[in-house]
Amino acid sequence: MRGKKVSGLAVAIVLLWCACLVSALGVVDITHQVRRDTDQLESLRRESAELQVQWGQYLLEQSTWASYARVEKKARDELNMHVPQADQIILVE
């Protein structure tokens, strides 16, 4: 009778040991995934910051190229355009 109790206890201990081992391996795997994901998140944040700087530079460049004074100067100098006189303006209704 005592041999069956020891055998049942031994099986329970082996099962608990296996469960503990599986749990430990799960913790190791999850920790690895979290570290990998955190590294990827930081990479994406750095890329986002770089893209924000680049976007700001593009906006500044766009405002420079599209400034009214620059467009007017280009129209006058390169296309020989001029502001029409009052008698040259025709209103279309």
Beta strands, then each sheet from edge to edge (+ up, - down):
end
